[in-house]
Amino acid sequence: MKKNEYNKEHLANFNIAGFTYYDGAEAFSELKMGTQLNISLDEENKYDARAVMLSYKNWKLGYVPREHNRIFYKLLKIGLGKNIKIRVQGLDESEHPEEQIRVVAHLVK
């Protein structure tokens, strides 16, 4: 057993919400299985007070879906953002844009 194998807890799996409306088309060719994404609060979001944005490099990809964002919002608010790892789990350009990128999120030590 590897040392770090169990130093993470699964948080969620989901498709990126709003992928159609942001920079997904520009970033798609650079995203691969396992690519780590950035996560941050979007406190200026007028549609969701707990909006949690996902990005890659300088591209805004979209958001953690509303039904999953509560835990991410809380972890980010208390300063545990560095402990959240979001990675691309699936890519399918033949799907509807809102379902092209599936991610997995873990809380790590």
C-alpha positions as CSV (number, residue, x, y, z in Angstrom):
1,M,0.0,0.0,0.0
2,K,1.3,3.4,-0.9
3,K,1.8,5.9,1.9
4,N,-0.7,8.5,0.5
5,E,-3.2,6.1,-0.8
6,Y,-5.8,6.7,2.0
7,N,-5.1,10.3,2.8
8,K,-8.1,11.5,0.9
9,E,-11.8,11.4,1.2
10,H,-14.2,11.4,-1.8
11,L,-16.4,14.5,-1.8
12,A,-18.4,14.3,-5.1
13,N,-18.5,13.5,-8.8
14,F,-20.2,15.9,-11.2
15,N,-20.3,17.6,-14.6
16,I,-19.2,21.2,-14.7
17,A,-22.2,23.5,-14.5
18,G,-22.3,26.3,-17.0
19,F,-19.5,24.8,-19.2
20,T,-21.4,26.0,-22.3
21,Y,-21.3,29.7,-21.2
22,Y,-17.6,30.1,-20.4
23,D,-14.2,29.1,-21.8
24,G,-14.8,25.4,-22.1
25,A,-14.5,25.3,-25.9
26,E,-11.1,27.0,-25.7
27,A,-9.8,24.8,-22.9
28,F,-11.2,21.4,-24.0
29,S,-8.2,20.3,-26.1
30,E,-5.8,20.9,-23.2
31,L,-7.9,18.9,-20.7
32,K,-7.0,15.3,-20.2
33,M,-7.9,12.6,-17.7
34,G,-6.5,13.5,-14.4
35,T,-5.9,17.2,-15.1
36,Q,-6.2,19.1,-11.9
37,L,-8.6,22.1,-11.9
38,N,-8.6,25.2,-9.7
39,I,-11.4,25.9,-7.4
40,S,-12.4,29.3,-5.9
41,L,-15.3,31.2,-4.5
42,D,-17.2,33.5,-6.8
43,E,-18.7,35.9,-4.2
44,E,-19.7,38.3,-6.9
45,N,-22.1,35.8,-8.4
46,K,-25.6,37.3,-8.4
47,Y,-27.4,34.0,-9.1
48,D,-25.9,31.9,-6.3
49,A,-24.6,33.2,-2.9
50,R,-22.5,30.0,-2.6
51,A,-21.1,29.9,-6.1
52,V,-17.9,27.9,-6.5
53,M,-16.0,28.4,-9.7
54,L,-13.8,25.9,-11.5
55,S,-11.0,27.0,-13.8
56,Y,-7.9,25.7,-15.6
57,K,-5.0,28.0,-16.3
58,N,-6.6,31.3,-17.4
59,W,-9.8,29.7,-18.5
60,K,-13.1,29.8,-16.5
61,L,-14.7,26.5,-17.1
62,G,-17.9,26.9,-15.0
63,Y,-19.2,26.0,-11.6
64,V,-19.7,23.2,-9.0
65,P,-23.4,22.4,-9.5
66,R,-25.7,24.0,-7.0
67,E,-26.7,20.6,-5.5
68,H,-23.0,19.9,-4.6
69,N,-21.6,23.4,-3.8
70,R,-22.6,23.7,-0.1
71,I,-19.7,21.6,1.2
72,F,-17.2,23.2,-1.2
73,Y,-18.3,26.7,-0.2
74,K,-17.9,25.9,3.5
75,L,-14.4,24.3,3.0
76,L,-13.3,27.3,1.0
77,K,-14.7,29.8,3.5
78,I,-12.7,28.3,6.3
79,G,-9.5,28.2,4.3
80,L,-9.3,24.6,3.3
81,G,-9.2,25.3,-0.5
82,K,-5.7,23.9,-0.8
83,N,-7.1,20.6,0.6
84,I,-9.6,20.2,-2.2
85,K,-8.4,18.4,-5.3
86,I,-10.6,18.5,-8.4
87,R,-9.5,16.3,-11.3
88,V,-11.0,15.6,-14.7
89,Q,-12.5,12.1,-14.6
90,G,-14.1,11.9,-18.0
91,L,-14.1,13.8,-21.3
92,D,-16.6,13.2,-24.2
93,E,-16.8,15.9,-26.9
94,S,-19.7,14.1,-28.5
95,E,-21.9,14.8,-25.4
96,H,-24.0,18.0,-24.9
97,P,-21.5,20.7,-23.7
98,E,-22.9,20.6,-20.1
99,E,-22.0,16.9,-19.9
100,Q,-18.6,16.9,-21.7
101,I,-16.4,17.2,-18.6
102,R,-17.0,15.0,-15.6
103,V,-14.8,15.7,-12.5
104,V,-14.1,14.0,-9.2
105,A,-13.4,15.9,-6.0
106,H,-11.4,14.8,-3.0
107,L,-10.5,16.3,0.3
108,V,-6.8,15.5,1.0
109,K,-4.5,15.9,4.0
